Amino acid sequence: MSNKINIGVVGAGIYGHYHLNTYTTDNNVKKVVFCDTNEERLQATEKEYNIKGYSSVKEMLKNEELDAISIATPDPYHYEPMKDAILGGIKNIFVEKPLATTVEEGEELIKIAKENNVRVAVDFHKRWDPAYLAIKNDIANNKDKIVRGYMALDDIIDVPLKWFNWTEKSSPAWFLGVHCYDLIRFITESEVKRVYAVGNKQVLVNKGCNTYDSMQTILEMEDGSNWTVENSWILPNSFPKSNDGQLIIISEKGYYKNESYRGLNQYNQDKASVPNYLFMNFTENDASGFGVQPMKDFITAVINNTPFIADAFDGIQATRIAEAVHKSIITKEIISL
Ligand SMILES: NC(=O)c1ccc[n+]([C@@H]2O[C@H](COP(=O)([O-])OP(=O)(O)OC[C@H]3O[C@@H](n4cnc5c(N)ncnc54)[C@H](O)[C@@H]3O)[C@@H](O)[C@H]2O)c1
């Protein structure tokens, strides 16, 4: 492989634009193309970036020599483009979280990826968040042991109601929870043993959207730590950020608390906000922040043939936990993994 690679982005929606912004300004990328099944979006994106777009993965692969693809289709639709890419000869895939919204689909993807020698990276960007890395390092340096953890990640209600047309096929656990489950696995370097969860369906259902408002989960980890994870999709739109998050850890030797508020209050005209300036920053020639770093690291790992920081195994583990969360809510039982 030459030093620079060619990449195809699949899905040019909200997050696909972040992929495009990142790859089109990455010095390690030679060429960026994309595909989107929505004709209007395809044309608008071609104009916006002055790059070639296609209407499907298959068409894109027929016409381009690609080293990698980067999938940003809706949560329930990662399976088909990923399968088409694997069977179409692509050897390196970056996929948005969750890897899949069923364990069955995720396992099949992993099986065919293995059979075809394909490497898969999953976008669990919280592993790159400097606050969480500092906590993880401090615990390791102190040879500390986590006793109890709490993690919350919540979105304003416009996210499920206005941002997507696939909300009912996802949930706070699929969209937000998987970030938490993955980060907990990452920080504890341990797996989930048992899951118990409860959920509410009140507010969104009353607005004609059949998914959970809130999902609360207890995770028992193999290292003996116990965690509570809370995810909701109904924060009022007046919240000055589209999402909110907290992480609290009590360990044998310490106490850690992180809020997603990053210390900046911003007042523009009639709107106040608390932007997460550490997450993503785009200029004409550059992309930076822990939200784009997974994509940049994916490119360098492909070029250097080095391991991915979050791979297909991490993807399927988060999918297993999210599926167990849904099952526990419905059956009211504790689910062993
Ligand atoms: N890493 C993160 O923190 C983060 C944050 C937000 C969203 N995401 C993830 O990104 C993914 C996309 O979310 P979004 O907000 O951009 O959704 P979106 O609805 O804005 O965009 C999805 C796009 O995919 C296109 N599409 C659908 N099926 C396709 C297919 N088979 N082939 C090609 N294009 C197809 C749609 O036309 C649309 O343009 C989701 O899985 C979501 O969870 C990740």
The ligand as an SDF file (V2000), in Angstrom:
LIG
                    3D

 44 48  0  0  0  0  0  0  0  0999 V2000
  -19.7180    8.4700   17.3180 N   0  0  0  0  0  0  0  0  0  0  0  0
  -20.7000    9.2480   17.7740 C   0  0  0  0  0  0  0  0  0  0  0  0
  -20.6430    9.8170   18.8550 O   0  0  0  0  0  0  0  0  0  0  0  0
  -21.9220    9.4310   16.9540 C   0  0  0  0  0  0  0  0  0  0  0  0
  -22.7320   10.5580   17.1360 C   0  0  0  0  0  0  0  0  0  0  0  0
  -23.8500   10.6860   16.3510 C   0  0  0  0  0  0  0  0  0  0  0  0
  -24.1770    9.6950   15.4510 C   0  0  0  0  0  0  0  0  0  0  0  0
  -23.3790    8.5910   15.3310 N   0  0  0  0  0  0  0  0  0  0  0  0
  -23.7520    7.4650   14.4810 C   0  0  0  0  0  0  0  0  0  0  0  0
  -23.6050    7.7830   13.1150 O   0  0  0  0  0  0  0  0  0  0  0  0
  -24.5460    7.0150   12.3720 C   0  0  0  0  0  0  0  0  0  0  0  0
  -25.2960    7.9610   11.4460 C   0  0  0  0  0  0  0  0  0  0  0  0
  -25.9930    8.9110   12.2040 O   0  0  0  0  0  0  0  0  0  0  0  0
  -26.4610   10.2820   11.5460 P   0  0  0  0  0  0  0  0  0  0  0  0
  -26.8540   11.1420   12.6640 O   0  0  0  0  0  0  0  0  0  0  0  0
  -25.4480   10.7740   10.5900 O   0  0  0  0  0  0  0  0  0  0  0  0
  -27.7680    9.7930   10.7440 O   0  0  0  0  0  0  0  0  0  0  0  0
  -28.4680   10.5310    9.5040 P   0  0  0  0  0  0  0  0  0  0  0  0
  -29.8430    9.9910    9.4260 O   0  0  0  0  0  0  0  0  0  0  0  0
  -28.2570   12.0150    9.6110 O   0  0  0  0  0  0  0  0  0  0  0  0
  -27.6100   10.0450    8.2320 O   0  0  0  0  0  0  0  0  0  0  0  0
  -27.6230    8.7430    7.7410 C   0  0  0  0  0  0  0  0  0  0  0  0
  -27.3550    8.8110    6.2330 C   0  0  0  0  0  0  0  0  0  0  0  0
  -27.1590    7.4820    5.7390 O   0  0  0  0  0  0  0  0  0  0  0  0
  -27.8260    7.3680    4.4810 C   0  0  0  0  0  0  0  0  0  0  0  0
  -28.0600    5.9330    4.2310 N   0  0  0  0  0  0  0  0  0  0  0  0
  -28.9740    5.1060    4.8150 C   0  0  0  0  0  0  0  0  0  0  0  0
  -28.7930    3.8320    4.3860 N   0  0  0  0  0  0  0  0  0  0  0  0
  -27.7590    3.8640    3.5090 C   0  0  0  0  0  0  0  0  0  0  0  0
  -27.0850    2.8630    2.7580 C   0  0  0  0  0  0  0  0  0  0  0  0
  -27.4460    1.5660    2.8200 N   0  0  0  0  0  0  0  0  0  0  0  0
  -26.0570    3.2340    1.9590 N   0  0  0  0  0  0  0  0  0  0  0  0
  -25.6650    4.5380    1.8900 C   0  0  0  0  0  0  0  0  0  0  0  0
  -26.2640    5.5370    2.5860 N   0  0  0  0  0  0  0  0  0  0  0  0
  -27.2910    5.1950    3.3980 C   0  0  0  0  0  0  0  0  0  0  0  0
  -29.0810    8.2080    4.6540 C   0  0  0  0  0  0  0  0  0  0  0  0
  -29.6400    8.5710    3.4150 O   0  0  0  0  0  0  0  0  0  0  0  0
  -28.5180    9.4020    5.4360 C   0  0  0  0  0  0  0  0  0  0  0  0
  -28.0390   10.4060    4.5630 O   0  0  0  0  0  0  0  0  0  0  0  0
  -25.4500    6.3200   13.3960 C   0  0  0  0  0  0  0  0  0  0  0  0
  -25.0590    4.9690   13.5570 O   0  0  0  0  0  0  0  0  0  0  0  0
  -25.2010    7.0890   14.6620 C   0  0  0  0  0  0  0  0  0  0  0  0
  -25.3470    6.3480   15.8680 O   0  0  0  0  0  0  0  0  0  0  0  0
  -22.2530    8.4690   16.0480 C   0  0  0  0  0  0  0  0  0  0  0  0
  1  2  1  0
  2  3  2  0
  2  4  1  0
  4  5  1  0
  4 44  2  0
  5  6  2  0
  6  7  1  0
  7  8  2  0
  8  9  1  0
  8 44  1  0
  9 10  1  0
  9 42  1  0
 10 11  1  0
 11 12  1  0
 11 40  1  0
 12 13  1  0
 13 14  1  0
 14 15  2  0
 14 16  1  0
 14 17  1  0
 17 18  1  0
 18 19  2  0
 18 20  1  0
 18 21  1  0
 21 22  1  0
 22 23  1  0
 23 24  1  0
 23 38  1  0
 24 25  1  0
 25 26  1  0
 25 36  1  0
 26 27  1  0
 26 35  1  0
 27 28  2  0
 28 29  1  0
 29 30  1  0
 29 35  2  0
 30 31  1  0
 30 32  2  0
 32 33  1  0
 33 34  2  0
 34 35  1  0
 36 37  1  0
 36 38  1  0
 38 39  1  0
 40 41  1  0
 40 42  1  0
 42 43  1  0
M  CHG  2   8   1  16  -1
M  END
$$$$
